[in-house]
Amino acid sequence: MIKLRYSKRLFRRSSSKGSTDSSSSSSSSSDGDVGGRSGGGGGSGEIEWEVRPGGMLVQKRDGRGGVEVITVRVATGFSWHDVSIGATCTFGELKAVVSMVTGLEPKEQRLLFRGKEREDSDHLHMVGVRDKDKVLLLEDPALKDMKLRAALVARATVQSPYQPFIQV
């Protein structure tokens, strides 16, 4: 176990939040004044830590109730769409959400943020995407070219279902 030195003033718990877990407040009061207060206010308790995806050890967030949701503006060449997604999601998950809005398959999409194409495994918060940021959506040019060629071939091979009655 690692004992960290800290200023009690930094880790004080606000009195507006009540403790819902009575067993943690009673057991932690015998451990000492860890939370910055002593006595029966329900505000004392051990500090919980978490490791972020980047490897940083930080104090665990409480009161969030889940994943932070951000709104990302996805701009195509001629329109834009506001998409709500979790801040810790990946660009691959963003492509899946965008595919529902635009109709483009995720493999046909290229997402650019701050001028660089991002990989599907890159996390939004690690790259720096915040609420109301803009991401540019481009259709993959190789797949676009393949679609056009397939459409031309299909148009050439499809004949009219109507046959002329009189041959001239």
CNS distance restraints for C-alpha pairs under 8 A (distance, minus, plus):
assign (resid   6 and name CA) (resid  10 and name CA) 7.42 0.50 0.50
assign (resid   7 and name CA) (resid  11 and name CA) 7.24 0.50 0.50
assign (resid   8 and name CA) (resid  12 and name CA) 6.43 0.50 0.50
assign (resid   8 and name CA) (resid  34 and name CA) 7.67 0.50 0.50
assign (resid   8 and name CA) (resid  35 and name CA) 7.04 0.50 0.50
assign (resid   8 and name CA) (resid  36 and name CA) 4.99 0.50 0.50
assign (resid   9 and name CA) (resid  36 and name CA) 6.71 0.50 0.50
assign (resid  11 and name CA) (resid  35 and name CA) 6.17 0.50 0.50
assign (resid  11 and name CA) (resid  36 and name CA) 6.62 0.50 0.50
assign (resid  12 and name CA) (resid  35 and name CA) 5.59 0.50 0.50
assign (resid  12 and name CA) (resid  36 and name CA) 5.08 0.50 0.50
assign (resid  12 and name CA) (resid  37 and name CA) 7.31 0.50 0.50
assign (resid  13 and name CA) (resid  17 and name CA) 7.97 0.50 0.50
assign (resid  13 and name CA) (resid  35 and name CA) 6.55 0.50 0.50
assign (resid  13 and name CA) (resid  36 and name CA) 7.41 0.50 0.50
assign (resid  13 and name CA) (resid  43 and name CA) 5.87 0.50 0.50
assign (resid  13 and name CA) (resid  44 and name CA) 7.31 0.50 0.50
assign (resid  14 and name CA) (resid  43 and name CA) 7.23 0.50 0.50
assign (resid  15 and name CA) (resid  41 and name CA) 7.66 0.50 0.50
assign (resid  15 and name CA) (resid  43 and name CA) 6.54 0.50 0.50
assign (resid  17 and name CA) (resid  43 and name CA) 7.76 0.50 0.50
assign (resid  18 and name CA) (resid  42 and name CA) 6.44 0.50 0.50
assign (resid  18 and name CA) (resid  43 and name CA) 7.03 0.50 0.50
assign (resid  19 and name CA) (resid  25 and name CA) 7.44 0.50 0.50
assign (resid  19 and name CA) (resid  42 and name CA) 5.30 0.50 0.50
assign (resid  19 and name CA) (resid  43 and name CA) 6.53 0.50 0.50
assign (resid  21 and name CA) (resid  25 and name CA) 6.83 0.50 0.50
assign (resid  22 and name CA) (resid  26 and name CA) 6.24 0.50 0.50
assign (resid  22 and name CA) (resid  42 and name CA) 7.75 0.50 0.50
assign (resid  23 and name CA) (resid  27 and name CA) 6.09 0.50 0.50
assign (resid  24 and name CA) (resid  28 and name CA) 5.85 0.50 0.50
assign (resid  24 and name CA) (resid  45 and name CA) 6.72 0.50 0.50
assign (resid  25 and name CA) (resid  29 and name CA) 6.08 0.50 0.50
assign (resid  25 and name CA) (resid  42 and name CA) 5.77 0.50 0.50
assign (resid  25 and name CA) (resid  43 and name CA) 7.48 0.50 0.50
assign (resid  25 and name CA) (resid  44 and name CA) 6.22 0.50 0.50
assign (resid  25 and name CA) (resid  45 and name CA) 5.87 0.50 0.50
assign (resid  26 and name CA) (resid  30 and name CA) 7.14 0.50 0.50
assign (resid  27 and name CA) (resid  31 and name CA) 7.04 0.50 0.50
assign (resid  28 and name CA) (resid  32 and name CA) 6.89 0.50 0.50
assign (resid  28 and name CA) (resid  34 and name CA) 7.83 0.50 0.50
assign (resid  28 and name CA) (resid  44 and name CA) 6.86 0.50 0.50
assign (resid  28 and name CA) (resid  45 and name CA) 5.23 0.50 0.50
assign (resid  28 and name CA) (resid  46 and name CA) 6.59 0.50 0.50
assign (resid  29 and name CA) (resid  33 and name CA) 6.82 0.50 0.50
assign (resid  29 and name CA) (resid  38 and name CA) 6.96 0.50 0.50
assign (resid  29 and name CA) (resid  39 and name CA) 7.38 0.50 0.50
assign (resid  29 and name CA) (resid  44 and name CA) 6.73 0.50 0.50
assign (resid  29 and name CA) (resid  45 and name CA) 7.19 0.50 0.50
assign (resid  32 and name CA) (resid  38 and name CA) 7.63 0.50 0.50
assign (resid  33 and name CA) (resid  37 and name CA) 5.76 0.50 0.50
assign (resid  33 and name CA) (resid  38 and name CA) 5.48 0.50 0.50
assign (resid  33 and name CA) (resid  44 and name CA) 6.93 0.50 0.50
assign (resid  34 and name CA) (resid  44 and name CA) 6.57 0.50 0.50
assign (resid  34 and name CA) (resid  45 and name CA) 6.22 0.50 0.50
assign (resid  34 and name CA) (resid  46 and name CA) 6.02 0.50 0.50
assign (resid  34 and name CA) (resid  47 and name CA) 7.64 0.50 0.50
assign (resid  35 and name CA) (resid  43 and name CA) 7.04 0.50 0.50
assign (resid  35 and name CA) (resid  44 and name CA) 4.59 0.50 0.50
assign (resid  35 and name CA) (resid  45 and name CA) 5.37 0.50 0.50
assign (resid  35 and name CA) (resid  46 and name CA) 6.45 0.50 0.50
assign (resid  35 and name CA) (resid  47 and name CA) 7.18 0.50 0.50
assign (resid  36 and name CA) (resid  44 and name CA) 6.82 0.50 0.50
assign (resid  37 and name CA) (resid  43 and name CA) 6.88 0.50 0.50
assign (resid  37 and name CA) (resid  44 and name CA) 5.79 0.50 0.50
assign (resid  38 and name CA) (resid  44 and name CA) 6.58 0.50 0.50
assign (resid  47 and name CA) (resid  59 and name CA) 7.03 0.50 0.50
assign (resid  47 and name CA) (resid  60 and name CA) 7.75 0.50 0.50
assign (resid  48 and name CA) (resid  59 and name CA) 6.04 0.50 0.50
assign (resid  48 and name CA) (resid  60 and name CA) 5.40 0.50 0.50
assign (resid  49 and name CA) (resid  57 and name CA) 6.73 0.50 0.50
assign (resid  49 and name CA) (resid  58 and name CA) 5.69 0.50 0.50
assign (resid  49 and name CA) (resid  59 and name CA) 4.50 0.50 0.50
assign (resid  49 and name CA) (resid  60 and name CA) 4.79 0.50 0.50
assign (resid  50 and name CA) (resid  57 and name CA) 5.81 0.50 0.50
assign (resid  50 and name CA) (resid  58 and name CA) 5.60 0.50 0.50
assign (resid  50 and name CA) (resid  59 and name CA) 6.15 0.50 0.50
assign (resid  50 and name CA) (resid  60 and name CA) 5.26 0.50 0.50
assign (resid  51 and name CA) (resid  55 and name CA) 5.78 0.50 0.50
assign (resid  51 and name CA) (resid  56 and name CA) 5.58 0.50 0.50
assign (resid  51 and name CA) (resid  57 and name CA) 4.63 0.50 0.50
assign (resid  51 and name CA) (resid  58 and name CA) 6.37 0.50 0.50
assign (resid  52 and name CA) (resid  56 and name CA) 5.31 0.50 0.50
assign (resid  52 and name CA) (resid  57 and name CA) 6.48 0.50 0.50
assign (resid  52 and name CA) (resid  58 and name CA) 7.31 0.50 0.50
assign (resid  54 and name CA) (resid 126 and name CA) 7.56 0.50 0.50
assign (resid  64 and name CA) (resid  68 and name CA) 7.34 0.50 0.50
assign (resid  67 and name CA) (resid  86 and name CA) 6.02 0.50 0.50
assign (resid  67 and name CA) (resid  87 and name CA) 7.11 0.50 0.50
assign (resid  67 and name CA) (resid  88 and name CA) 7.52 0.50 0.50
assign (resid  68 and name CA) (resid  86 and name CA) 5.70 0.50 0.50
assign (resid  68 and name CA) (resid  87 and name CA) 5.66 0.50 0.50
assign (resid  68 and name CA) (resid  88 and name CA) 7.83 0.50 0.50
assign (resid  69 and name CA) (resid  84 and name CA) 6.48 0.50 0.50
assign (resid  69 and name CA) (resid  85 and name CA) 5.47 0.50 0.50
assign (resid  69 and name CA) (resid  86 and name CA) 4.37 0.50 0.50
assign (resid  69 and name CA) (resid  87 and name CA) 5.67 0.50 0.50
assign (resid  70 and name CA) (resid  84 and name CA) 5.63 0.50 0.50
assign (resid  70 and name CA) (resid  85 and name CA) 5.63 0.50 0.50
assign (resid  70 and name CA) (resid  86 and name CA) 6.01 0.50 0.50
assign (resid  70 and name CA) (resid  87 and name CA) 5.78 0.50 0.50
assign (resid  70 and name CA) (resid 130 and name CA) 6.82 0.50 0.50
assign (resid  70 and name CA) (resid 131 and name CA) 4.70 0.50 0.50
assign (resid  70 and name CA) (resid 132 and name CA) 7.15 0.50 0.50
assign (resid  71 and name CA) (resid  82 and name CA) 6.32 0.50 0.50
assign (resid  71 and name CA) (resid  83 and name CA) 5.48 0.50 0.50
assign (resid  71 and name CA) (resid  84 and name CA) 4.38 0.50 0.50
assign (resid  71 and name CA) (resid  85 and name CA) 6.42 0.50 0.50
assign (resid  71 and name CA) (resid 131 and name CA) 5.22 0.50 0.50
assign (resid  71 and name CA) (resid 132 and name CA) 5.25 0.50 0.50
assign (resid  71 and name CA) (resid 133 and name CA) 7.55 0.50 0.50
assign (resid  72 and name CA) (resid  82 and name CA) 5.71 0.50 0.50
assign (resid  72 and name CA) (resid  83 and name CA) 5.23 0.50 0.50
assign (resid  72 and name CA) (resid  84 and name CA) 6.27 0.50 0.50
assign (resid  72 and name CA) (resid  85 and name CA) 7.45 0.50 0.50
assign (resid  72 and name CA) (resid 130 and name CA) 7.74 0.50 0.50
assign (resid  72 and name CA) (resid 131 and name CA) 6.29 0.50 0.50
assign (resid  72 and name CA) (resid 132 and name CA) 5.16 0.50 0.50
assign (resid  72 and name CA) (resid 133 and name CA) 5.42 0.50 0.50
assign (resid  72 and name CA) (resid 134 and name CA) 6.06 0.50 0.50
assign (resid  72 and name CA) (resid 135 and name CA) 7.04 0.50 0.50
assign (resid  73 and name CA) (resid  80 and name CA) 6.59 0.50 0.50
assign (resid  73 and name CA) (resid  81 and name CA) 5.67 0.50 0.50
assign (resid  73 and name CA) (resid  82 and name CA) 4.49 0.50 0.50
assign (resid  73 and name CA) (resid  83 and name CA) 6.26 0.50 0.50
assign (resid  73 and name CA) (resid 132 and name CA) 6.19 0.50 0.50
assign (resid  73 and name CA) (resid 133 and name CA) 6.06 0.50 0.50
assign (resid  73 and name CA) (resid 134 and name CA) 4.68 0.50 0.50
assign (resid  73 and name CA) (resid 135 and name CA) 6.13 0.50 0.50
assign (resid  74 and name CA) (resid  80 and name CA) 5.46 0.50 0.50
assign (resid  74 and name CA) (resid  81 and name CA) 5.15 0.50 0.50
assign (resid  74 and name CA) (resid  82 and name CA) 6.21 0.50 0.50
assign (resid  74 and name CA) (resid  83 and name CA) 7.10 0.50 0.50
assign (resid  74 and name CA) (resid  98 and name CA) 7.94 0.50 0.50
assign (resid  74 and name CA) (resid 134 and name CA) 5.89 0.50 0.50
assign (resid  74 and name CA) (resid 135 and name CA) 4.89 0.50 0.50
assign (resid  74 and name CA) (resid 136 and name CA) 5.75 0.50 0.50
assign (resid  74 and name CA) (resid 137 and name CA) 6.37 0.50 0.50
assign (resid  75 and name CA) (resid  79 and name CA) 6.03 0.50 0.50
assign (resid  75 and name CA) (resid  80 and name CA) 4.12 0.50 0.50
assign (resid  75 and name CA) (resid  81 and name CA) 6.41 0.50 0.50
assign (resid  75 and name CA) (resid 134 and name CA) 6.91 0.50 0.50
assign (resid  75 and name CA) (resid 135 and name CA) 6.19 0.50 0.50
assign (resid  75 and name CA) (resid 136 and name CA) 4.90 0.50 0.50
assign (resid  75 and name CA) (resid 137 and name CA) 5.84 0.50 0.50
assign (resid  76 and name CA) (resid  80 and name CA) 5.73 0.50 0.50
assign (resid  76 and name CA) (resid 136 and name CA) 6.17 0.50 0.50
assign (resid  76 and name CA) (resid 137 and name CA) 5.10 0.50 0.50
assign (resid  76 and name CA) (resid 138 and name CA) 6.52 0.50 0.50
assign (resid  77 and name CA) (resid 137 and name CA) 7.79 0.50 0.50
assign (resid  77 and name CA) (resid 138 and name CA) 7.61 0.50 0.50
assign (resid  81 and name CA) (resid 101 and name CA) 7.80 0.50 0.50
assign (resid  83 and name CA) (resid  97 and name CA) 7.58 0.50 0.50
assign (resid  83 and name CA) (resid  98 and name CA) 7.38 0.50 0.50
assign (resid  85 and name CA) (resid  89 and name CA) 7.17 0.50 0.50
assign (resid  85 and name CA) (resid  94 and name CA) 7.18 0.50 0.50
assign (resid  87 and name CA) (resid 124 and name CA) 6.15 0.50 0.50
assign (resid  87 and name CA) (resid 125 and name CA) 5.77 0.50 0.50
assign (resid  87 and name CA) (resid 129 and name CA) 7.81 0.50 0.50
assign (resid  87 and name CA) (resid 130 and name CA) 7.47 0.50 0.50
assign (resid  88 and name CA) (resid 123 and name CA) 6.02 0.50 0.50
assign (resid  88 and name CA) (resid 124 and name CA) 5.94 0.50 0.50
assign (resid  88 and name CA) (resid 125 and name CA) 5.64 0.50 0.50
assign (resid  89 and name CA) (resid  93 and name CA) 6.31 0.50 0.50
assign (resid  89 and name CA) (resid  94 and name CA) 7.31 0.50 0.50
assign (resid  89 and name CA) (resid 123 and name CA) 5.65 0.50 0.50
assign (resid  89 and name CA) (resid 124 and name CA) 5.99 0.50 0.50
assign (resid  89 and name CA) (resid 125 and name CA) 7.83 0.50 0.50
assign (resid  90 and name CA) (resid  94 and name CA) 6.42 0.50 0.50
assign (resid  90 and name CA) (resid 120 and name CA) 6.37 0.50 0.50
assign (resid  90 and name CA) (resid 121 and name CA) 5.75 0.50 0.50
assign (resid  90 and name CA) (resid 122 and name CA) 5.42 0.50 0.50
assign (resid  90 and name CA) (resid 123 and name CA) 4.13 0.50 0.50
assign (resid  90 and name CA) (resid 124 and name CA) 5.62 0.50 0.50
assign (resid  91 and name CA) (resid  95 and name CA) 6.13 0.50 0.50
assign (resid  91 and name CA) (resid 111 and name CA) 7.68 0.50 0.50
assign (resid  91 and name CA) (resid 118 and name CA) 7.09 0.50 0.50
assign (resid  91 and name CA) (resid 119 and name CA) 6.75 0.50 0.50
assign (resid  91 and name CA) (resid 120 and name CA) 4.78 0.50 0.50
assign (resid  91 and name CA) (resid 121 and name CA) 6.42 0.50 0.50
assign (resid  91 and name CA) (resid 122 and name CA) 5.90 0.50 0.50
assign (resid  91 and name CA) (resid 123 and name CA) 6.29 0.50 0.50
assign (resid  91 and name CA) (resid 124 and name CA) 6.47 0.50 0.50
assign (resid  92 and name CA) (resid  96 and name CA) 6.46 0.50 0.50
assign (resid  92 and name CA) (resid 106 and name CA) 7.54 0.50 0.50
assign (resid  92 and name CA) (resid 119 and name CA) 7.59 0.50 0.50
assign (resid  92 and name CA) (resid 120 and name CA) 4.09 0.50 0.50
assign (resid  92 and name CA) (resid 121 and name CA) 6.36 0.50 0.50
assign (resid  92 and name CA) (resid 122 and name CA) 7.95 0.50 0.50
assign (resid  93 and name CA) (resid  97 and name CA) 6.46 0.50 0.50
assign (resid  93 and name CA) (resid 120 and name CA) 7.68 0.50 0.50
assign (resid  94 and name CA) (resid  98 and name CA) 6.09 0.50 0.50
assign (resid  95 and name CA) (resid  99 and name CA) 5.99 0.50 0.50
assign (resid  95 and name CA) (resid 106 and name CA) 5.20 0.50 0.50
assign (resid  95 and name CA) (resid 109 and name CA) 7.07 0.50 0.50
assign (resid  95 and name CA) (resid 111 and name CA) 7.82 0.50 0.50
assign (resid  96 and name CA) (resid 100 and name CA) 6.78 0.50 0.50
assign (resid  96 and name CA) (resid 105 and name CA) 7.76 0.50 0.50
assign (resid  96 and name CA) (resid 106 and name CA) 5.81 0.50 0.50
assign (resid  97 and name CA) (resid 101 and name CA) 6.90 0.50 0.50
assign (resid  98 and name CA) (resid 102 and name CA) 6.03 0.50 0.50
assign (resid  98 and name CA) (resid 103 and name CA) 7.86 0.50 0.50
assign (resid  98 and name CA) (resid 104 and name CA) 7.81 0.50 0.50
assign (resid  98 and name CA) (resid 106 and name CA) 7.94 0.50 0.50
assign (resid  99 and name CA) (resid 103 and name CA) 5.01 0.50 0.50
assign (resid  99 and name CA) (resid 104 and name CA) 5.01 0.50 0.50
assign (resid  99 and name CA) (resid 105 and name CA) 5.51 0.50 0.50
assign (resid  99 and name CA) (resid 106 and name CA) 6.06 0.50 0.50
assign (resid 100 and name CA) (resid 104 and name CA) 7.82 0.50 0.50
assign (resid 104 and name CA) (resid 108 and name CA) 6.30 0.50 0.50
assign (resid 104 and name CA) (resid 109 and name CA) 6.81 0.50 0.50
assign (resid 104 and name CA) (resid 139 and name CA) 7.97 0.50 0.50
assign (resid 105 and name CA) (resid 109 and name CA) 6.77 0.50 0.50
assign (resid 108 and name CA) (resid 139 and name CA) 5.76 0.50 0.50
assign (resid 108 and name CA) (resid 140 and name CA) 5.30 0.50 0.50
assign (resid 108 and name CA) (resid 143 and name CA) 6.50 0.50 0.50
assign (resid 109 and name CA) (resid 137 and name CA) 6.65 0.50 0.50
assign (resid 109 and name CA) (resid 138 and name CA) 5.94 0.50 0.50
assign (resid 109 and name CA) (resid 139 and name CA) 4.95 0.50 0.50
assign (resid 109 and name CA) (resid 140 and name CA) 5.74 0.50 0.50
assign (resid 110 and name CA) (resid 117 and name CA) 6.74 0.50 0.50
assign (resid 110 and name CA) (resid 118 and name CA) 7.86 0.50 0.50
assign (resid 110 and name CA) (resid 137 and name CA) 5.80 0.50 0.50
assign (resid 110 and name CA) (resid 138 and name CA) 5.06 0.50 0.50
assign (resid 110 and name CA) (resid 139 and name CA) 6.00 0.50 0.50
assign (resid 110 and name CA) (resid 140 and name CA) 6.03 0.50 0.50
assign (resid 111 and name CA) (resid 117 and name CA) 5.72 0.50 0.50
assign (resid 111 and name CA) (resid 118 and name CA) 6.15 0.50 0.50
assign (resid 111 and name CA) (resid 135 and name CA) 6.57 0.50 0.50
assign (resid 111 and name CA) (resid 136 and name CA) 5.69 0.50 0.50
assign (resid 111 and name CA) (resid 137 and name CA) 4.84 0.50 0.50
assign (resid 111 and name CA) (resid 138 and name CA) 6.43 0.50 0.50
assign (resid 112 and name CA) (resid 116 and name CA) 5.16 0.50 0.50
assign (resid 112 and name CA) (resid 117 and name CA) 4.29 0.50 0.50
assign (resid 112 and name CA) (resid 118 and name CA) 6.01 0.50 0.50
assign (resid 112 and name CA) (resid 135 and name CA) 5.79 0.50 0.50
assign (resid 112 and name CA) (resid 136 and name CA) 5.01 0.50 0.50
assign (resid 112 and name CA) (resid 137 and name CA) 6.49 0.50 0.50
assign (resid 112 and name CA) (resid 138 and name CA) 7.86 0.50 0.50
assign (resid 113 and name CA) (resid 117 and name CA) 6.53 0.50 0.50
assign (resid 113 and name CA) (resid 118 and name CA) 6.95 0.50 0.50
assign (resid 113 and name CA) (resid 134 and name CA) 7.25 0.50 0.50
assign (resid 113 and name CA) (resid 135 and name CA) 5.08 0.50 0.50
assign (resid 113 and name CA) (resid 136 and name CA) 6.47 0.50 0.50
assign (resid 114 and name CA) (resid 135 and name CA) 7.81 0.50 0.50
assign (resid 118 and name CA) (resid 122 and name CA) 6.61 0.50 0.50
assign (resid 122 and name CA) (resid 126 and name CA) 7.34 0.50 0.50
assign (resid 122 and name CA) (resid 127 and name CA) 7.16 0.50 0.50
assign (resid 123 and name CA) (resid 127 and name CA) 6.46 0.50 0.50
assign (resid 124 and name CA) (resid 128 and name CA) 6.35 0.50 0.50
assign (resid 124 and name CA) (resid 129 and name CA) 5.23 0.50 0.50
assign (resid 124 and name CA) (resid 130 and name CA) 7.93 0.50 0.50
assign (resid 125 and name CA) (resid 129 and name CA) 5.42 0.50 0.50
assign (resid 125 and name CA) (resid 130 and name CA) 6.97 0.50 0.50
assign (resid 129 and name CA) (resid 133 and name CA) 6.21 0.50 0.50
assign (resid 139 and name CA) (resid 143 and name CA) 7.81 0.50 0.50
assign (resid 139 and name CA) (resid 144 and name CA) 6.85 0.50 0.50
assign (resid 140 and name CA) (resid 144 and name CA) 6.15 0.50 0.50
assign (resid 141 and name CA) (resid 145 and name CA) 6.07 0.50 0.50
assign (resid 142 and name CA) (resid 146 and name CA) 6.31 0.50 0.50
assign (resid 143 and name CA) (resid 147 and name CA) 6.18 0.50 0.50
assign (resid 144 and name CA) (resid 148 and name CA) 6.37 0.50 0.50
assign (resid 145 and name CA) (resid 149 and name CA) 6.26 0.50 0.50
assign (resid 146 and name CA) (resid 150 and name CA) 6.13 0.50 0.50
assign (resid 147 and name CA) (resid 151 and name CA) 6.12 0.50 0.50
assign (resid 148 and name CA) (resid 152 and name CA) 6.25 0.50 0.50
assign (resid 149 and name CA) (resid 153 and name CA) 6.20 0.50 0.50
assign (resid 150 and name CA) (resid 154 and name CA) 6.04 0.50 0.50
assign (resid 151 and name CA) (resid 155 and name CA) 6.07 0.50 0.50
assign (resid 152 and name CA) (resid 156 and name CA) 6.20 0.50 0.50
assign (resid 153 and name CA) (resid 157 and name CA) 6.23 0.50 0.50
assign (resid 154 and name CA) (resid 158 and name CA) 6.06 0.50 0.50
